[in-house]
Amino acid sequence: MSKKKNLRVLSGIQPSGALHLGNYFGMMSRMIKYQEENELFCFVANYHAMTTLPDPNTLSSNTFNAACDFLALGLDPEKSTFWIQSDVPQVTELTWMIASHASVGLMDRATSYKDKISQGIKPNMGLYAYPVLMAADILLFDSQIVPVGKDQKQHLEMTRDMAIRFNNTFGETLVVPEPDIEESTQLVPGIDGQKMSKSYNNTIPIFDSEKKIRKQIMRIVTDPTDIDDPKDKDTPLFQLYCLFLDQAGQKDLADRYDGKGLRYGDVKQELFEKVMDHFGSFREKREQLVSHPKQVYEILDSGAKKAQKVADEVLDRVRSVSGINYRTWHIESN
């Protein structure tokens, strides 16, 4: 999809724990780039996290830490609108109003719910109705573009279905968003070769201690190929290293893999140094933010006010057409 300037782009991330390379290269870095040429609306989805994260202390700390992560990595509150989901509770009202017009059959077709249950997550209504809350997140801000990973493609399609159904009932009220699914986005492998995910315990953290980061990198699975034989490039170590290299650097690494004398231990050490160099300034900024929580809260309060202003405008339209604004109906009918 070609990017147009001045489109309203919305995206969010759940506060599910320590940020890792998969989060950053999979979505966050791309999301932050949107603020340069588009109107970026970005939030930390702590309501969503309640479906799988019941511990209040963990949810609270994860939410604050996720906000610090975004700000440290370059999200500019002057160029974008950034808030915590629960600081704009209008989303829960729109969730109910959309849910009242969403079909049960549509919810039953959600593959994400089935996948989570198959993984042993205890089913609950929040998890089942997740697509409705996600739809409200998007529709509440007249979002035009929603960057999503392939695993969220169905949820965005469901959002479009719900918006179209609402509009067919009440007239053109909600903006029907378009997905931005970057097909070329590389799957970031974990240290075991599977998709990098906290649920697989195979991540490389960004803001953890140097000792922990190095330990995880040294655990990247490799093969027993002889030192003088060509090495397999379809492996997590090669793919992770390439994330930090330009085209020339990737070619040089590939040539080293095809040659003799390459030691995996040396490559892992180089990757560790690349990670620390790339994220060094981000890590310093994050430490400053964490040590000044009042500054973070002020940024989030300001973002919530900006988000609420847009949310109220959209909700006013929805209330008016759906009959919830009964006083307005009474005045107009007389």
N, C-alpha and C positions, 0 to 999 in steps of 0.2 A: 504494500500500500504506500503510495507516495504521500509524504507529509505536507500538509498545508499549514500555513501560518495562522496563528490566532484561533485555533480550535480548542475547545475545552476538553481536556484529557483528565480522566479520573482513574486512580489506582490506589490500592492499599495493600497492607501486609499484616498478617496476624502476628501478635507478640508471643511467638511460640518458643522462644529461647535464644541462645547465643547465635548471633549472625555468623554465617559461614560463606565460603567462596561460592557455593551454589546459589545462595540468595543474591549475592552481589552481581555475579556475572549472568545469572539467569534472568533477573528482572530489575533489581534496584538501580544498577548503573544506567540501564536504558531508560528507566522511569525518570531519573533525575535529569537526564538530557532533555526531556520534554519541556522543562521550564524555560529553556532558552528561546524557543520559538512558539510555544503554545501556552495556553492558560492551564497550568497544572493544578489539579485538586488531588491532594494526597493525604491519606489518613492511616492511623494505626487501628486495626479492627479488633478492639478488645471485646466487643459484644460477641463477635464470632468465636473468639477464643474460649468463651465460657462453655461452649458445647463439648470441649475436650480437656479443659483445664480448670477444674473446679476449685483448686486451692487458692484462696484469696490473696495470700502473701505473694505467691509465685506470679499470679496474674498481675498484681500491682507492680511488682518489680520489673517483670518482663515488659509491661507497657511503657514504663519510664525509660527503660534501657533501649527499647525499640525506637523511641523518639530521639534519644541521644544518638543512636546509630545513624538514622536518617540525616540528622543535622550535621553530624561529623563527616558524613560521606559527601556532603555538598548540597543538600537540599536547602535552598535559600528562601526563607519565609517572606522576603521582600518581593521575590519573583513568583511565588506560588502561594497556595492556600493549604496549610498543613495543620491538622488537628487530630485529636483522639476521638474515635467514633462515639464514645459515651458522652463526650462533651457537647454533642449535637443530638440530643434525644429525639428531635423531630423525626429521625430515621425510624424510630419504633412506631410512630403514628402512621407513617407512610407504609411501613411493613404490613400493618393490620389492614389498611385500606386496599393494598394490592392483594393480600392474601384472601380477602373477601371476594375477589374476582378471579383468582387463580384456580385452575382445576386440580383435583387430586391426582388425576391421571398424569398430569405434567410432573408433579412431584414424584410419583412412583417411578418415572422413567429416569430419574437422576442417578447416574452411575456412581458418582462420588460417594453418595450415601451408602450404596451397596458395598463399595470398596472398603469404606471405613469399618462397616460392620463385619466384613469378612476378615479384617485385620484384628478383630477382637475389641474394638471400641464399643462401649455400651450404648445402645441406641437410646435417643431421647428426642423430644419434639423439636428442640433447637437444632439438632443435627439434621433432622428430617426437613425442617423448614428453612434450612440454610440458604437455598436459592432465592427465597422470597426476601430475606434480609439483604442478600447481596444485590438483588434487583433494586431494593429501596435505596441502598448505598449509591447506586449509579443514577437512578432516575431522580433522586432528590436534588441533584445539582445540575440538571439539564446537560448531562455529560454527552459529548458527541463521539468521543473516541475512548475506548477502553483497551489498554494493552493487557493481554492475558497470555498465559502459557497454554500449551495444547491441552493440559489437564483441566483447565478452566473454560475451555471453549464451549462445552455444553451449557454451563451456567450462564454464559453470556447470551447464548441462543435462547435460553429460558427467559432471561430478562427481556429480550426483544419480544418474545411471545406474550409475556405479561403486559408489556407496554402497549403493544398493538391491540390486545384484547380490551384493555382499559379504554384506549382511544376509540375503538369500534363501538364501545358502549356509551361513552360520554362525549365524544368529539375529540379533536386533536388537542390533548392536554399535556401529554408527556413526550419528551424528546426520545426517539428511538435510537439508541446508540449503535455505533459500528465497532466491531472488534478490530484490534490490531494484533494479529498473531504473526509474529516474525518467524516464519518457517525455517529460516537459516540459523536461528539461535541454537548454539551448540549445547547439547546436553552436558552438564558439568558432572563428571564422574566423581564418586567418592573414593576413598582410599582403598576400597575393595573392588572397584570397578562398576558397582551398581550406581544408580543415580544418587548424587550426594543428598543425603537427607538425615535429619536428626533421628527419625524413626529407625534408621538402619545403623545409627551410631558410627557413621563413616565420614564425618565431616572434618574440614579443616577450618577452625574458627579464625575470625579476623581480629577480634578485640580481646582475645584471651592472652595469657602470659606467653612470652617468647618460648619458654620451656615447653608449654603445652602445644603450641603451634609446631615447634620443631619435632616434638614427639610424634604428633599425628602424621607429619610429612614423612618421617622415617619409617612409619608403619605402612606406607603405600605398597600395595602388593606388586611384586615383580616376578619375573620368571627366572629359571636357573640357566639361562643361555650363557655359554662360555664367553669369557671376556673378549676374545678375538673374533667372535661370530657376530653378524648383523643382528640388531635387536628389533623386536616387534614394536612398531610405532602405534599400533591399535591397542594401546594400554593406558591406564589412568595416569601414570607418571608423565608420559610424553604429552598427553592431552592437557593435563593441568599446567605443565610448564609452558605450553604454547599459549595459554591464556594471557601470559605476561610478555609475549614476544610479538614484534612486528613481523611482516612477511619475510624480511631478510633473516631475522633471528630464527624464525621457524624453519627456514631452509637450512640454516647452519646447524640447528639441532638435529634435523633429519639426516644431514650428511654425517654427523657424529654417530648417530644410531646405525647408519649403514657401514661405518668404518670399524676399525679394530681398536681395542683398548678402552672402550667406554665402561666405566664403573657406575652402577646404579647409585651407589652411596654418594658419589661425587655429584651426580645430577640432583639427588634429593637435597644435598646441602646447597647447591645453587638455587634450587626452587625455594628453599627456606629464605635465602637472602633476597630473592626477588619479591617474595611476599612481604617481608619486613620493610623493604625499600618502597614498594608500591603503596603500602598502607601506613607508612611511618607518620606522615603529617596528619592523616585521619585519626590515628591512634592518639596523637597528642591533643588534637582538638576534642576528641571524645573525653579524655581525662579531664580537660578543662570544664566541659559541660557537666559531667557527673559530679564534679566538686562544687558546682554552682547551680543547684537545682532550681533556685528561684528564677534564674535567668531562663531556664528551660520552660518553667511553668508560665512565665510571661509570654514567651513565644507561642506556646500552645493556646493560651487564653486569647491572644490576638487572632490566631488562626481560626479558633472556634467561632469567634464573633463574625469573621468574614464568611465562614461557612454557613452560619445560622442565618445570615442576611439572605443568602441565595436560597437556603432551604425554606425559609418562611414564604418567599415569593412563589416557589413551586407548590408548597402545601396550600397556599391560599387559592391557587388555581384548582387544585384537586378537591379541596373542601367545597368550593363554589359549585363545580359541575356535579359533584356526587350527592349534594343535598345535606352535607354535614353543616354547612353555614345556613342553618335554618332561619336565622334572623334576616339575612339578606333575601332569602326566598320570600319571607312574609312581607317585607317592605316592597319588593318588586311586584308581587302578586296583587298588591293593593294600590 
